[in-house]
């Protein structure tokens, strides 16, 4: 910071020395010139600061943990249900062909179980439990 202050001091000394040499009729031109130099330095400093803050923000965003996808999305749950229902048709036929009514019941219990397990991921108390470590040593 002191190097910039000495540069500005040199600029001011040069402006004052030019004023002494040129006379008072050039005061406004010299002041405007000096103010333009100060303004350029200010703009450069502000631009550096904005770039630094933008870079810091990008680094913060890049380092922040990504939100993990969960079963909260309605479209995902609906799609999963549609796929299991489509697969239920051939699975039911295979179950009935191999074990009659008992095979059909086991097939549908499996389909209901898979859908229930998938839906359980969206329940708030399931998410809370999965986040906790279960250890009292981490407190």
Secondary structure by P-SEA (a helix, b strand, c coil): caaaaaaaaaaaaaaaaaaaaacccaaaaaaaaaaaaaaaaaaaaaaaaaaaaaaaaaaaaaaccccccccccaaaaaaaaaaaaaaaaaaaaaaaaccaaaaaaaaaaaaaaaaaaaaaaacaaaaaaaacccccccc
